[in-house]
Every structure is written in C-alpha cells, then in structure tokens.
C-alpha cells in the first residue's frame, strides 16, 4: 500500500487517561505496568521504549486500563509524495524537520467537537458518538478550519450509507460478472458477495436500507449488528465442519 507518511516521534505527557477497550479480559493480568517489550527471537523481552518514555507503559489497575496522554505526533512526509522510506531513509527522516507535519491531538478533538458533522445525518461529533469513519483514503480537506471535512460518518451512519449504496435487487447484470455496478438499479455490489435476492448476508443491509435518507435508527442498527454477528458465526461453524452454507 502506497503511503508517503510515517511517524518519526510521538510526544506524550505522563498523565493517565482511561482506555476501556484495553481493559483486562478473562485470563489477562488485572494489575500490571504493561511495559512494552519486544517479541522477536533476536531480542525477545527487551524494552521497546526507554524507561523514561511514557509511551512504553500500558498499566492496568484492578483490570482498568490506562495510557499516557498523547500531546503531539510528528509525521514525516516523503518528498514528492513518494512511498515512505524510498527517498529519505527512516533513520534520516528523524533529522529532516523540513519534511515534518505536526498532529496536535487536543486541537483535533476540539475542532472535531465544534465543527465536524456527519455526512449522512448532519449530526455533531460527541464523546461516545464520534464522527470519525471515512469511506476513502484521501478525503478532500476543507479550505478553512471551521469547515467540516467531507465524507466522514458516525459508526451506524456509515453502515446505513453503505446499505443505501449497495445493490440488493439481485437482478443484475453487474459490470464485472457478479459484482460491480448493477445495470438494473444502478447501485454497486461488492467483490465476492453473493448476487441473489435471497442471500442471508444481505438481510442486515436490507434492514438498514429501510431507514429513510439522512436519518438514524439505533434499534434497527442494533438488530442488524446482531444479524451480522449470527451470520458470520454460522459461517465460521460451517467452515470448521466443512459444510456448505448459503
């Protein structure tokens, strides 16, 4: 994958913040400093970061996970948009401040809260309901800092938007055989997806596609999520048993 950017430095403050998704699971230690150590055979067990770097710790207290506050991330932009490491070596990139871009995390959070709006519903970004999902690598950047970036969504709005853009007619034909743009409805079918009107994997999409344009429905989204989970679980069981499934 082509990418002209890579991280050269990350500045953190030794202030703990909660990270619920890292909380201890069954069988994991509930009390630990969480020191980052290497796992490759040559230097297994060595610290990844110096002892004084807050980034090297992911502590848990009574099963609750914390990490240090990220202040700024320094990125190296490869000259001419080339792939990272092809013009400036990774070691040399640390000595090229003229190629650096600074990512201020707290300013990004403030800007996202004040100005970012969901492409689907137009709603704001809030704690627990962030507008931070994009459907493309290179979204167009807004001209002014007070403008919302285009093509970003809430988690559920992203799925609803995808459902509205997916071919569910099962008629075809499609541009690339069994996937691509449908000549019947004008929508698109993903690669390696069954193109028939009764495929069980389409039922969650049909449910989400029934939500009106620009609206949200948390109950339907929760039901669709359970349907997806049950469908993929059935696929995993069938693959283990080597039995065909629709």
KEGUMI-170446 format. One record per residue (C-alpha): residue number from 0; residue in three letters; x, y, z. Coordinates in steps of 0.5 Angstrom, whole numbers, plus 500, padded with zeros to 3 digits. Layout:
N
<num=NUM | residu=ala | px=X | py=Y | pz=Z> $
...
***
This chain:
246
<num=0 | residu=unk | px=500 | py=500 | pz=500> $
<num=1 | residu=unk | px=503 | py=507 | pz=498> $
<num=2 | residu=unk | px=503 | py=512 | pz=504> $
<num=3 | residu=unk | px=508 | py=518 | pz=504> $
<num=4 | residu=unk | px=508 | py=519 | pz=511> $
<num=5 | residu=unk | px=510 | py=515 | pz=517> $
<num=6 | residu=unk | px=511 | py=517 | pz=525> $
<num=7 | residu=unk | px=518 | py=520 | pz=527> $
<num=8 | residu=unk | px=517 | py=522 | pz=534> $
<num=9 | residu=unk | px=511 | py=522 | pz=539> $
<num=10 | residu=unk | px=511 | py=527 | pz=545> $
<num=11 | residu=unk | px=507 | py=524 | pz=551> $
<num=12 | residu=unk | px=505 | py=527 | pz=558> $
<num=13 | residu=unk | px=506 | py=522 | pz=564> $
<num=14 | residu=unk | px=498 | py=524 | pz=565> $
<num=15 | residu=unk | px=494 | py=517 | pz=566> $
<num=16 | residu=unk | px=487 | py=517 | pz=562> $
<num=17 | residu=unk | px=482 | py=511 | pz=561> $
<num=18 | residu=unk | px=482 | py=506 | pz=555> $
<num=19 | residu=unk | px=476 | py=502 | pz=556> $
<num=20 | residu=unk | px=478 | py=498 | pz=550> $
<num=21 | residu=unk | px=484 | py=495 | pz=553> $
<num=22 | residu=unk | px=481 | py=493 | pz=560> $
<num=23 | residu=unk | px=483 | py=486 | pz=562> $
<num=24 | residu=unk | px=480 | py=481 | pz=559> $
<num=25 | residu=unk | px=479 | py=474 | pz=562> $
<num=26 | residu=unk | px=485 | py=471 | pz=564> $
<num=27 | residu=unk | px=489 | py=477 | pz=563> $
<num=28 | residu=unk | px=493 | py=481 | pz=569> $
<num=29 | residu=unk | px=489 | py=486 | pz=572> $
<num=30 | residu=unk | px=495 | py=489 | pz=576> $
<num=31 | residu=unk | px=501 | py=491 | pz=571> $
<num=32 | residu=unk | px=505 | py=496 | pz=569> $
<num=33 | residu=unk | px=504 | py=494 | pz=562> $
<num=34 | residu=unk | px=511 | py=495 | pz=560> $
<num=35 | residu=unk | px=512 | py=494 | pz=552> $
<num=36 | residu=unk | px=517 | py=489 | pz=550> $
<num=37 | residu=unk | px=520 | py=486 | pz=544> $
<num=38 | residu=unk | px=517 | py=479 | pz=542> $
<num=39 | residu=unk | px=522 | py=478 | pz=536> $
<num=40 | residu=unk | px=527 | py=472 | pz=537> $
<num=41 | residu=unk | px=533 | py=476 | pz=537> $
<num=42 | residu=unk | px=532 | py=481 | pz=543> $
<num=43 | residu=unk | px=526 | py=478 | pz=546> $
<num=44 | residu=unk | px=524 | py=481 | pz=553> $
<num=45 | residu=unk | px=528 | py=488 | pz=551> $
<num=46 | residu=unk | px=524 | py=494 | pz=552> $
<num=47 | residu=unk | px=521 | py=497 | pz=546> $
<num=48 | residu=unk | px=522 | py=505 | pz=549> $
<num=49 | residu=unk | px=527 | py=507 | pz=554> $
<num=50 | residu=unk | px=524 | py=507 | pz=561> $
<num=51 | residu=unk | px=523 | py=514 | pz=562> $
<num=52 | residu=unk | px=518 | py=515 | pz=556> $
<num=53 | residu=unk | px=511 | py=514 | pz=558> $
<num=54 | residu=unk | px=509 | py=511 | pz=551> $
<num=55 | residu=unk | px=513 | py=505 | pz=554> $
<num=56 | residu=unk | px=507 | py=503 | pz=559> $
<num=57 | residu=unk | px=500 | py=501 | pz=559> $
<num=58 | residu=unk | px=498 | py=500 | pz=566> $
<num=59 | residu=unk | px=492 | py=496 | pz=569> $
<num=60 | residu=unk | px=489 | py=498 | pz=576> $
<num=61 | residu=unk | px=484 | py=493 | pz=578> $
<num=62 | residu=unk | px=483 | py=491 | pz=571> $
<num=63 | residu=unk | px=482 | py=498 | pz=569> $
<num=64 | residu=unk | px=487 | py=500 | pz=563> $
<num=65 | residu=unk | px=490 | py=507 | pz=562> $
<num=66 | residu=unk | px=495 | py=510 | pz=558> $
<num=67 | residu=unk | px=499 | py=517 | pz=558> $
<num=68 | residu=unk | px=496 | py=523 | pz=554> $
<num=69 | residu=unk | px=498 | py=524 | pz=547> $
<num=70 | residu=unk | px=500 | py=531 | pz=546> $
<num=71 | residu=unk | px=503 | py=531 | pz=539> $
<num=72 | residu=unk | px=505 | py=526 | pz=534> $
<num=73 | residu=unk | px=511 | py=528 | pz=529> $
<num=74 | residu=unk | px=510 | py=525 | pz=522> $
<num=75 | residu=unk | px=515 | py=525 | pz=516> $
<num=76 | residu=unk | px=512 | py=527 | pz=509> $
<num=77 | residu=unk | px=516 | py=524 | pz=504> $
<num=78 | residu=unk | px=518 | py=529 | pz=498> $
<num=79 | residu=unk | px=514 | py=529 | pz=492> $
<num=80 | residu=unk | px=509 | py=524 | pz=495> $
<num=81 | residu=unk | px=514 | py=518 | pz=494> $
<num=82 | residu=unk | px=513 | py=512 | pz=499> $
<num=83 | residu=unk | px=515 | py=513 | pz=506> $
<num=84 | residu=unk | px=523 | py=511 | pz=506> $
<num=85 | residu=unk | px=524 | py=511 | pz=499> $
<num=86 | residu=unk | px=527 | py=518 | pz=499> $
<num=87 | residu=unk | px=529 | py=519 | pz=506> $
<num=88 | residu=unk | px=531 | py=513 | pz=510> $
<num=89 | residu=unk | px=527 | py=512 | pz=516> $
<num=90 | residu=unk | px=534 | py=514 | pz=520> $
<num=91 | residu=unk | px=535 | py=520 | pz=516> $
<num=92 | residu=unk | px=528 | py=522 | pz=517> $
<num=93 | residu=unk | px=529 | py=524 | pz=524> $
<num=94 | residu=unk | px=534 | py=529 | pz=522> $
<num=95 | residu=unk | px=529 | py=533 | pz=517> $
<num=96 | residu=unk | px=525 | py=538 | pz=520> $
<num=97 | residu=unk | px=523 | py=541 | pz=514> $
<num=98 | residu=unk | px=519 | py=535 | pz=512> $
<num=99 | residu=unk | px=515 | py=534 | pz=518> $
<num=100 | residu=unk | px=508 | py=535 | pz=520> $
<num=101 | residu=unk | px=505 | py=536 | pz=527> $
<num=102 | residu=unk | px=499 | py=533 | pz=529> $
<num=103 | residu=unk | px=496 | py=536 | pz=535> $
<num=104 | residu=unk | px=491 | py=531 | pz=538> $
<num=105 | residu=unk | px=488 | py=536 | pz=543> $
<num=106 | residu=unk | px=487 | py=541 | pz=538> $
<num=107 | residu=unk | px=484 | py=536 | pz=533> $
<num=108 | residu=unk | px=479 | py=534 | pz=539> $
<num=109 | residu=unk | px=477 | py=541 | pz=540> $
<num=110 | residu=unk | px=476 | py=542 | pz=532> $
<num=111 | residu=unk | px=472 | py=535 | pz=531> $
<num=112 | residu=unk | px=467 | py=537 | pz=537> $
<num=113 | residu=unk | px=466 | py=544 | pz=535> $
<num=114 | residu=unk | px=466 | py=544 | pz=527> $
<num=115 | residu=unk | px=466 | py=536 | pz=525> $
<num=116 | residu=unk | px=459 | py=534 | pz=522> $
<num=117 | residu=unk | px=457 | py=527 | pz=520> $
<num=118 | residu=unk | px=456 | py=527 | pz=512> $
<num=119 | residu=unk | px=450 | py=522 | pz=513> $
<num=120 | residu=unk | px=445 | py=525 | pz=519> $
<num=121 | residu=unk | px=449 | py=532 | pz=519> $
<num=122 | residu=unk | px=450 | py=531 | pz=527> $
<num=123 | residu=unk | px=456 | py=533 | pz=531> $
<num=124 | residu=unk | px=461 | py=529 | pz=534> $
<num=125 | residu=unk | px=461 | py=528 | pz=541> $
<num=126 | residu=unk | px=464 | py=523 | pz=546> $
<num=127 | residu=unk | px=462 | py=516 | pz=545> $
<num=128 | residu=unk | px=459 | py=518 | pz=539> $
<num=129 | residu=unk | px=465 | py=520 | pz=534> $
<num=130 | residu=unk | px=464 | py=523 | pz=527> $
<num=131 | residu=unk | px=471 | py=519 | pz=525> $
<num=132 | residu=unk | px=470 | py=514 | pz=520> $
<num=133 | residu=unk | px=471 | py=515 | pz=513> $
<num=134 | residu=unk | px=470 | py=511 | pz=506> $
<num=135 | residu=unk | px=476 | py=513 | pz=503> $
<num=136 | residu=unk | px=484 | py=514 | pz=504> $
<num=137 | residu=unk | px=484 | py=521 | pz=501> $
<num=138 | residu=unk | px=478 | py=525 | pz=503> $
<num=139 | residu=unk | px=478 | py=533 | pz=501> $
<num=140 | residu=unk | px=481 | py=537 | pz=506> $
<num=141 | residu=unk | px=477 | py=543 | pz=508> $
<num=142 | residu=unk | px=479 | py=550 | pz=506> $
<num=143 | residu=unk | px=478 | py=553 | pz=513> $
<num=144 | residu=unk | px=479 | py=550 | pz=520> $
<num=145 | residu=unk | px=472 | py=552 | pz=522> $
<num=146 | residu=unk | px=469 | py=548 | pz=516> $
<num=147 | residu=unk | px=467 | py=540 | pz=517> $
<num=148 | residu=unk | px=471 | py=535 | pz=513> $
<num=149 | residu=unk | px=467 | py=532 | pz=508> $
<num=150 | residu=unk | px=466 | py=524 | pz=507> $
<num=151 | residu=unk | px=466 | py=523 | pz=515> $
<num=152 | residu=unk | px=461 | py=519 | pz=519> $
<num=153 | residu=unk | px=458 | py=516 | pz=526> $
<num=154 | residu=unk | px=459 | py=509 | pz=526> $
<num=155 | residu=unk | px=452 | py=507 | pz=525> $
<num=156 | residu=unk | px=451 | py=512 | pz=520> $
<num=157 | residu=unk | px=457 | py=509 | pz=516> $
<num=158 | residu=unk | px=453 | py=503 | pz=515> $
<num=159 | residu=unk | px=447 | py=506 | pz=514> $
<num=160 | residu=unk | px=450 | py=510 | pz=508> $
<num=161 | residu=unk | px=454 | py=503 | pz=505> $
<num=162 | residu=unk | px=447 | py=500 | pz=505> $
<num=163 | residu=unk | px=443 | py=505 | pz=501> $
<num=164 | residu=unk | px=449 | py=505 | pz=496> $
<num=165 | residu=unk | px=449 | py=497 | pz=496> $
<num=166 | residu=unk | px=446 | py=493 | pz=490> $
<num=167 | residu=unk | px=440 | py=489 | pz=494> $
<num=168 | residu=unk | px=436 | py=488 | pz=488> $
<num=169 | residu=unk | px=439 | py=481 | pz=486> $
<num=170 | residu=unk | px=437 | py=482 | pz=479> $
<num=171 | residu=unk | px=444 | py=485 | pz=475> $
<num=172 | residu=unk | px=447 | py=484 | pz=471> $
<num=173 | residu=unk | px=453 | py=487 | pz=474> $
<num=174 | residu=unk | px=459 | py=491 | pz=471> $
<num=175 | residu=unk | px=464 | py=485 | pz=473> $
<num=176 | residu=unk | px=460 | py=479 | pz=472> $
<num=177 | residu=unk | px=458 | py=478 | pz=479> $
<num=178 | residu=unk | px=460 | py=485 | pz=482> $
<num=179 | residu=unk | px=461 | py=492 | pz=481> $
<num=180 | residu=unk | px=455 | py=497 | pz=478> $
<num=181 | residu=unk | px=448 | py=494 | pz=477> $
<num=182 | residu=unk | px=445 | py=496 | pz=471> $
<num=183 | residu=unk | px=438 | py=495 | pz=474> $
<num=184 | residu=unk | px=439 | py=499 | pz=480> $
<num=185 | residu=unk | px=445 | py=503 | pz=479> $
<num=186 | residu=unk | px=448 | py=501 | pz=485> $
<num=187 | residu=unk | px=454 | py=497 | pz=487> $
<num=188 | residu=unk | px=456 | py=490 | pz=489> $
<num=189 | residu=unk | px=462 | py=488 | pz=493> $
<num=190 | residu=unk | px=467 | py=483 | pz=490> $
<num=191 | residu=unk | px=466 | py=476 | pz=493> $
<num=192 | residu=unk | px=459 | py=478 | pz=495> $
<num=193 | residu=unk | px=453 | py=473 | pz=493> $
<num=194 | residu=unk | px=449 | py=477 | pz=488> $
<num=195 | residu=unk | px=442 | py=474 | pz=489> $
<num=196 | residu=unk | px=436 | py=477 | pz=492> $
<num=197 | residu=unk | px=435 | py=472 | pz=498> $
<num=198 | residu=unk | px=442 | py=472 | pz=501> $
<num=199 | residu=unk | px=442 | py=471 | pz=508> $
<num=200 | residu=unk | px=448 | py=476 | pz=509> $
<num=201 | residu=unk | px=444 | py=481 | pz=505> $
<num=202 | residu=unk | px=439 | py=482 | pz=511> $
<num=203 | residu=unk | px=442 | py=486 | pz=515> $
<num=204 | residu=unk | px=443 | py=491 | pz=509> $
<num=205 | residu=unk | px=436 | py=491 | pz=507> $
<num=206 | residu=unk | px=434 | py=493 | pz=514> $
<num=207 | residu=unk | px=439 | py=499 | pz=514> $
<num=208 | residu=unk | px=437 | py=501 | pz=507> $
<num=209 | residu=unk | px=430 | py=501 | pz=510> $
<num=210 | residu=unk | px=432 | py=507 | pz=514> $
<num=211 | residu=unk | px=430 | py=514 | pz=511> $
<num=212 | residu=unk | px=435 | py=518 | pz=508> $
<num=213 | residu=unk | px=439 | py=522 | pz=513> $
<num=214 | residu=unk | px=436 | py=519 | pz=519> $
<num=215 | residu=unk | px=439 | py=514 | pz=524> $
<num=216 | residu=unk | px=435 | py=509 | pz=528> $
<num=217 | residu=unk | px=439 | py=506 | pz=534> $
<num=218 | residu=unk | px=434 | py=500 | pz=535> $
<num=219 | residu=unk | px=435 | py=498 | pz=527> $
<num=220 | residu=unk | px=442 | py=498 | pz=527> $
<num=221 | residu=unk | px=443 | py=494 | pz=534> $
<num=222 | residu=unk | px=439 | py=489 | pz=531> $
<num=223 | residu=unk | px=443 | py=489 | pz=524> $
<num=224 | residu=unk | px=449 | py=488 | pz=528> $
<num=225 | residu=unk | px=446 | py=482 | pz=532> $
<num=226 | residu=unk | px=444 | py=479 | pz=525> $
<num=227 | residu=unk | px=451 | py=480 | pz=522> $
<num=228 | residu=unk | px=454 | py=477 | pz=528> $
<num=229 | residu=unk | px=450 | py=471 | pz=528> $
<num=230 | residu=unk | px=451 | py=470 | pz=520> $
<num=231 | residu=unk | px=459 | py=471 | pz=521> $
<num=232 | residu=unk | px=459 | py=466 | pz=527> $
<num=233 | residu=unk | px=455 | py=461 | pz=523> $
<num=234 | residu=unk | px=460 | py=462 | pz=517> $
<num=235 | residu=unk | px=465 | py=460 | pz=522> $
<num=236 | residu=unk | px=462 | py=454 | pz=525> $
<num=237 | residu=unk | px=460 | py=452 | pz=518> $
<num=238 | residu=unk | px=468 | py=453 | pz=515> $
<num=239 | residu=unk | px=470 | py=449 | pz=522> $
<num=240 | residu=unk | px=465 | py=443 | pz=520> $
<num=241 | residu=unk | px=467 | py=444 | pz=512> $
<num=242 | residu=unk | px=459 | py=444 | pz=511> $
<num=243 | residu=unk | px=456 | py=449 | pz=505> $
<num=244 | residu=unk | px=452 | py=455 | pz=507> $
<num=245 | residu=unk | px=448 | py=460 | pz=503> $
***
